[in-house]
C-alpha cells in the first residue's frame, strides 16, 4: 500500500492535469495540430489510493466547473446546429444547372 505522501502526490498530479485540461477548454486551446481535441487520447489515471480529505473541496469545485463548461459546449453545439440548418435551407437546389455565374461576359 502506498504511503500518504505517494497518495497525495498522485492526486495532485491527477487534479493538476484535469484543471489544465479545463483551462485549455475554456481558453479555446483544445485542438492539436491535426484539429482533434488534444485530450482525445486521454486515459484514466492510475489511482494509488483514496482521495485525501484535503482535496475534496478542489474536486467539488472542478466538477462544478466541468458542468459549466459542458453547458457552454452544449449551447455552442445547439447554435452551430441552427446555423447549419439555416445554411442548408438557404442553399438552392441546383440540379444540373451551372454552379458559376459569368460576371465578365
RORO-757586 format. One line per field, with one value per residue: y, z, x of N, C-alpha, C, O in turn; residue number from 1. Coordinates in pm, 1 decimal. Layout:
REM RORO-757586
n_y	[Y/...]
n_z	[Z/...]
n_x	[X/...]
ca_y	[Y/...]
ca_z	[Z/...]
ca_x	[X/...]
c_y	[Y/...]
c_z	[Z/...]
c_x	[X/...]
o_y	[Y/...]
o_z	[Z/...]
o_x	[X/...]
n	[NUM/...]
This chain:
REM RORO-757586
n_y	[-118.4/219.8/500.7/787.4/1026.1/947.2/891.7/1148.7/1290.7/1158.7/1225.5/1506.7/1532.0/1415.1/1586.8/1827.9/1783.3/1754.0/2008.3/2166.7/2074.6/2163.6/2442.3/2487.0/2416.1/2616.6/2839.1/2797.2/2653.4/2380.8/2216.7/2004.8/1998.2/1848.3/1910.0/1770.1/1710.8/1775.5/1621.2/1381.2/1143.7/1080.3/886.9/714.3/797.6/615.8/537.8/559.6/541.5/626.2/933.6/1200.6/1378.4/1652.2/1728.0/1720.4/1950.6/2083.0/1896.6/1898.9/2163.8/2150.6/1966.7/2118.4/2329.5/2183.6/2101.6/2351.9/2413.9/2213.7/2294.7/2533.7/2429.1/2266.6/2464.0/2599.9/2393.3/2360.0/2610.3/2602.3/2390.5/2508.9/2715.8/2565.1/2433.9/2655.6/2739.7/2515.7/2525.4/2756.5/2701.3/2675.4/2446.8/2304.4/2106.7/2008.0/2249.6/2512.0/2591.3/2827.0/3180.3/3385.8/3672.5/3835.5/3820.3]
n_z	[0.0/-89.9/66.2/254.3/142.2/-120.8/-214.5/-192.7/-372.1/-610.3/-638.9/-655.9/-900.3/-1075.0/-1036.5/-1113.6/-1388.3/-1481.5/-1418.4/-1581.5/-1836.1/-1833.0/-1815.2/-2062.1/-2231.3/-2168.2/-2260.1/-2526.3/-2642.1/-2725.7/-2940.6/-3122.3/-3349.1/-3556.9/-3561.0/-3387.6/-3072.3/-2816.5/-2585.7/-2660.8/-2663.1/-2403.4/-2109.6/-1831.0/-1514.5/-1310.9/-1003.9/-690.6/-438.5/-196.0/-228.2/-66.9/216.7/218.3/-45.9/-128.7/-149.8/-368.1/-569.0/-578.9/-666.5/-915.2/-1048.4/-1062.7/-1226.7/-1458.6/-1521.2/-1583.2/-1808.8/-1981.7/-2021.1/-2163.6/-2394.0/-2489.8/-2555.6/-2756.3/-2943.0/-3000.9/-3116.8/-3337.5/-3477.9/-3543.3/-3711.6/-3917.9/-4014.5/-4112.9/-4317.5/-4486.7/-4555.9/-4703.1/-4928.4/-5275.0/-5480.0/-5713.2/-5905.1/-6232.0/-6317.1/-6401.0/-6169.0/-6149.4/-6202.3/-6478.3/-6472.7/-6631.4/-6900.7]
n_x	[85.2/59.8/225.0/104.4/211.2/273.9/18.5/-100.1/66.9/3.1/-269.8/-247.3/-117.2/-308.9/-534.7/-418.3/-369.8/-634.9/-737.4/-573.2/-652.4/-919.9/-883.1/-759.3/-968.0/-1156.2/-1016.6/-1009.6/-807.4/-807.8/-759.5/-540.0/-255.2/-356.9/-623.0/-780.1/-942.7/-728.6/-715.7/-816.7/-679.7/-663.4/-637.8/-776.6/-636.3/-400.7/-502.6/-369.9/-463.8/-722.5/-912.5/-764.8/-889.7/-829.6/-838.1/-1096.8/-1263.1/-1144.8/-1194.4/-1475.4/-1514.9/-1388.7/-1553.9/-1790.5/-1705.4/-1653.3/-1913.3/-2027.1/-1872.4/-1957.8/-2222.7/-2178.3/-2054.7/-2263.2/-2452.1/-2311.4/-2293.9/-2565.9/-2629.0/-2457.0/-2571.1/-2818.2/-2728.6/-2613.2/-2840.7/-2980.0/-2809.1/-2818.4/-3088.0/-3095.5/-2948.4/-2962.7/-3147.1/-2966.9/-2946.0/-2887.1/-2793.0/-2558.2/-2299.5/-2168.6/-2145.4/-2122.0/-1961.5/-1811.9/-1865.4]
ca_y	[0.0/342.6/584.4/908.1/1121.8/895.8/912.8/1292.5/1327.7/1104.5/1307.3/1639.7/1517.7/1391.1/1709.6/1927.3/1754.5/1786.2/2154.1/2218.4/2044.9/2251.8/2577.2/2488.9/2415.2/2749.4/2937.4/2763.7/2586.4/2237.4/2139.6/1982.9/2036.7/1773.5/1952.1/1684.1/1755.0/1730.6/1521.0/1262.9/1025.4/1072.4/762.3/735.5/781.9/508.5/594.1/477.8/539.5/706.0/1078.2/1258.9/1475.5/1790.5/1756.0/1707.9/2079.7/2107.2/1806.1/1951.8/2284.2/2106.7/1907.2/2228.1/2398.6/2096.0/2112.4/2480.0/2402.6/2129.5/2379.1/2624.5/2348.9/2227.5/2581.8/2622.5/2287.3/2390.3/2724.0/2556.0/2313.9/2604.5/2782.9/2467.5/2414.9/2775.7/2736.6/2412.0/2570.3/2864.8/2651.8/2645.7/2314.2/2334.5/2000.3/2006.3/2386.4/2553.5/2640.8/2950.8/3292.1/3456.2/3817.4/3907.4/3808.6]
ca_z	[0.0/-94.3/185.4/241.2/51.0/-257.3/-248.6/-214.4/-496.0/-720.3/-655.7/-703.0/-1043.0/-1143.6/-1033.0/-1195.4/-1529.8/-1509.3/-1414.6/-1702.3/-1948.8/-1823.3/-1850.0/-2207.6/-2291.5/-2150.2/-2339.4/-2668.3/-2687.6/-2707.7/-3060.3/-3153.4/-3485.8/-3650.4/-3548.9/-3294.0/-2933.9/-2768.9/-2479.9/-2714.6/-2630.4/-2257.8/-2047.3/-1686.7/-1438.3/-1212.7/-871.1/-596.8/-307.8/-185.8/-231.7/65.4/255.7/186.8/-187.4/-157.0/-194.7/-503.0/-661.0/-597.1/-749.3/-1050.8/-1106.1/-1094.4/-1344.2/-1573.6/-1554.9/-1650.6/-1941.5/-2061.6/-2059.9/-2268.8/-2514.3/-2539.9/-2618.5/-2881.8/-3035.0/-3042.6/-3209.6/-3460.8/-3548.2/-3601.2/-3824.8/-4025.4/-4071.0/-4190.4/-4440.6/-4574.3/-4604.4/-4798.3/-5048.8/-5383.4/-5542.1/-5844.0/-6003.1/-6338.8/-6357.3/-6371.8/-6032.8/-6155.9/-6271.9/-6561.0/-6449.4/-6724.9/-7038.6]
ca_x	[0.0/140.1/212.5/21.7/274.1/256.1/-123.5/-118.4/135.4/-75.9/-390.7/-207.8/-90.5/-436.6/-614.3/-348.4/-395.8/-775.1/-750.8/-508.2/-741.9/-1034.9/-837.0/-738.2/-1100.5/-1215.2/-942.2/-1022.4/-685.2/-829.3/-729.2/-399.3/-220.5/-440.4/-760.9/-851.9/-937.5/-598.4/-730.2/-885.2/-600.5/-657.6/-682.0/-792.9/-511.7/-391.5/-523.2/-292.8/-527.2/-844.3/-897.8/-743.6/-992.3/-790.8/-862.9/-1240.0/-1316.0/-1092.8/-1264.4/-1611.8/-1504.6/-1355.2/-1675.0/-1882.6/-1651.0/-1675.6/-2056.5/-2045.3/-1811.0/-2048.0/-2336.0/-2130.8/-2035.0/-2395.4/-2512.1/-2238.1/-2335.8/-2702.7/-2623.6/-2393.9/-2674.3/-2913.9/-2662.8/-2600.8/-2974.6/-3012.7/-2728.2/-2874.4/-3218.0/-3074.0/-2881.7/-3057.2/-3139.8/-2908.4/-2965.9/-2787.6/-2763.1/-2421.6/-2280.2/-2092.7/-2208.6/-2026.0/-1977.0/-1725.5/-1909.2]
c_y	[124.3/423.9/712.3/1007.6/1076.2/916.4/1060.0/1337.5/1280.3/1190.6/1448.9/1637.0/1502.2/1520.0/1819.5/1907.4/1789.9/1937.2/2218.6/2195.0/2138.3/2395.6/2589.5/2490.9/2554.2/2854.4/2910.3/2691.6/2435.1/2153.9/2123.4/2021.7/1965.5/1811.0/1864.8/1747.0/1692.9/1622.4/1393.4/1134.8/1004.5/935.4/786.5/714.1/660.2/571.1/501.7/472.2/627.1/855.7/1131.4/1367.7/1617.8/1826.7/1752.5/1838.3/2109.2/2019.8/1855.6/2075.0/2248.2/2047.2/2016.4/2304.3/2314.7/2099.8/2241.9/2476.0/2318.7/2210.8/2473.8/2548.3/2304.7/2344.0/2611.1/2518.1/2314.8/2503.7/2683.8/2474.9/2403.6/2674.7/2688.4/2443.9/2534.8/2778.5/2633.2/2454.7/2678.3/2818.7/2622.4/2502.2/2335.7/2227.2/2000.6/2146.5/2421.1/2612.1/2774.9/3055.6/3366.1/3606.5/3899.7/3912.6/3858.7]
c_z	[0.0/34.8/152.4/140.5/-95.0/-304.6/-277.6/-345.1/-617.5/-746.2/-701.0/-853.8/-1121.6/-1150.7/-1116.3/-1343.6/-1567.0/-1510.7/-1537.4/-1824.6/-1948.8/-1860.5/-2000.6/-2280.8/-2284.9/-2236.2/-2489.8/-2724.4/-2679.8/-2828.9/-3078.9/-3299.1/-3590.3/-3643.8/-3456.6/-3155.5/-2872.3/-2662.2/-2529.6/-2682.1/-2480.1/-2211.6/-1896.9/-1612.5/-1347.4/-1074.7/-770.0/-457.6/-306.4/-187.8/-90.0/93.4/214.2/39.7/-223.0/-209.4/-338.0/-605.1/-685.4/-686.6/-894.9/-1120.3/-1144.9/-1218.2/-1470.6/-1616.5/-1630.3/-1792.2/-2033.8/-2108.7/-2172.9/-2399.9/-2574.3/-2611.2/-2752.2/-2986.5/-3088.3/-3145.1/-3343.1/-3543.6/-3613.0/-3722.7/-3944.1/-4092.7/-4157.3/-4321.8/-4538.1/-4632.8/-4711.1/-4926.6/-5156.3/-5432.7/-5685.1/-5947.5/-6103.7/-6387.1/-6324.9/-6231.0/-6031.5/-6235.2/-6348.5/-6544.6/-6546.9/-6865.0/-7062.0]
c_x	[89.5/121.9/135.2/80.8/260.4/111.7/-149.0/-55.2/56.8/-199.6/-358.3/-183.3/-220.9/-519.0/-549.8/-373.9/-539.8/-799.2/-687.8/-595.5/-862.0/-996.9/-815.4/-871.4/-1162.8/-1145.8/-953.0/-901.9/-698.3/-791.2/-579.3/-374.8/-305.2/-587.4/-844.4/-847.8/-813.4/-609.1/-797.5/-810.3/-587.7/-702.4/-690.3/-661.6/-517.5/-400.3/-457.5/-354.7/-650.7/-813.2/-876.1/-847.9/-956.8/-812.0/-1011.2/-1298.9/-1271.3/-1164.8/-1406.4/-1611.3/-1475.5/-1477.7/-1773.7/-1834.7/-1669.0/-1821.5/-2085.0/-1988.1/-1898.6/-2167.9/-2297.5/-2113.5/-2168.5/-2464.2/-2443.0/-2277.4/-2476.4/-2703.9/-2562.0/-2493.2/-2777.7/-2854.8/-2650.0/-2735.0/-3014.0/-2936.2/-2784.5/-3008.1/-3203.1/-3006.6/-2985.4/-3039.4/-3092.6/-2938.4/-2853.3/-2752.4/-2617.9/-2412.6/-2207.3/-2168.3/-2100.5/-2049.4/-1892.5/-1783.7/-2042.5]
o_y	[133.9/416.6/740.3/1066.9/1159.0/953.6/1092.7/1413.6/1352.7/1224.3/1506.7/1728.3/1568.9/1557.8/1896.1/2003.9/1849.1/1987.6/2314.5/2284.3/2187.3/2462.8/2691.7/2560.1/2603.6/2949.5/2992.4/2670.4/2368.2/2031.1/2215.9/2072.9/2016.8/1750.9/1882.6/1827.2/1571.1/1539.4/1306.4/1028.0/920.4/875.9/870.4/622.9/609.9/648.9/382.1/404.7/694.9/898.4/1109.7/1440.1/1695.6/1944.3/1779.5/1836.4/2155.1/2064.9/1855.0/2089.3/2308.4/2074.5/2007.5/2339.4/2368.8/2101.1/2242.0/2529.0/2350.0/2197.8/2492.5/2597.2/2305.4/2324.8/2643.7/2550.3/2295.4/2494.6/2725.8/2489.1/2377.8/2691.4/2728.3/2434.8/2517.8/2815.4/2660.1/2423.0/2690.5/2892.1/2553.0/2445.5/2380.5/2257.4/1994.2/2160.0/2365.5/2674.2/2831.7/3022.9/3405.1/3660.7/4022.6/4004.2/3854.4]
o_z	[79.3/101.7/36.3/62.0/-183.3/-419.4/-377.3/-420.7/-716.4/-860.6/-778.0/-925.8/-1223.2/-1257.5/-1182.6/-1416.5/-1672.1/-1595.1/-1591.9/-1907.8/-2054.5/-1930.7/-2060.0/-2381.5/-2384.3/-2280.6/-2570.9/-2845.4/-2631.1/-2820.6/-3054.6/-3365.3/-3700.7/-3713.3/-3447.6/-3125.6/-2876.0/-2650.2/-2449.5/-2674.4/-2435.0/-2268.3/-1842.9/-1644.5/-1312.8/-1035.0/-764.7/-369.0/-404.8/-153.7/-2.4/2.5/178.5/4.1/-337.6/-304.4/-419.9/-716.1/-799.1/-773.2/-986.6/-1237.9/-1251.2/-1304.5/-1577.6/-1736.1/-1729.4/-1885.2/-2152.1/-2223.5/-2267.3/-2505.6/-2696.3/-2715.1/-2850.4/-3104.4/-3206.9/-3247.7/-3449.0/-3665.7/-3725.4/-3824.4/-4058.1/-4215.3/-4263.0/-4425.5/-4657.6/-4747.9/-4799.5/-5025.5/-5131.5/-5426.9/-5769.6/-6065.8/-6066.1/-6490.4/-6231.1/-6181.7/-5924.5/-6324.7/-6291.1/-6597.4/-6545.3/-6940.6/-7175.0]
o_x	[183.1/18.8/105.3/6.9/237.7/87.0/-213.4/-115.7/45.1/-230.2/-435.0/-223.7/-240.7/-567.2/-619.8/-397.0/-563.9/-873.3/-742.4/-611.4/-901.9/-1072.5/-849.8/-885.9/-1216.0/-1210.1/-910.0/-895.1/-607.2/-790.8/-501.7/-465.0/-323.4/-669.3/-965.8/-759.4/-795.8/-519.0/-831.7/-871.1/-510.0/-794.0/-618.3/-585.3/-624.4/-313.5/-485.8/-302.3/-680.4/-702.9/-959.9/-888.5/-1045.3/-804.8/-1047.2/-1377.1/-1351.0/-1193.1/-1453.6/-1697.7/-1531.2/-1501.9/-1835.3/-1915.2/-1696.9/-1850.5/-2158.2/-2048.9/-1911.6/-2210.4/-2374.3/-2153.3/-2184.9/-2527.2/-2509.7/-2292.3/-2503.0/-2771.3/-2608.6/-2498.6/-2820.7/-2922.1/-2673.4/-2742.0/-3074.6/-2991.4/-2796.7/-3038.0/-3287.9/-3008.0/-3083.9/-2930.3/-3170.1/-2954.2/-2736.2/-2686.9/-2560.7/-2506.8/-2185.8/-2246.2/-1998.9/-2146.5/-1900.5/-1751.7/-2091.2]
n	[1/2/3/4/5/6/7/8/9/10/11/12/13/14/15/16/17/18/19/20/21/22/23/24/25/26/27/28/29/30/31/32/33/34/35/36/37/38/39/40/41/42/43/44/45/46/47/48/49/50/51/52/53/54/55/56/57/58/59/60/61/62/63/64/65/66/67/68/69/70/71/72/73/74/75/76/77/78/79/80/81/82/83/84/85/86/87/88/89/90/91/92/93/94/95/96/97/98/99/100/101/102/103/104/105]
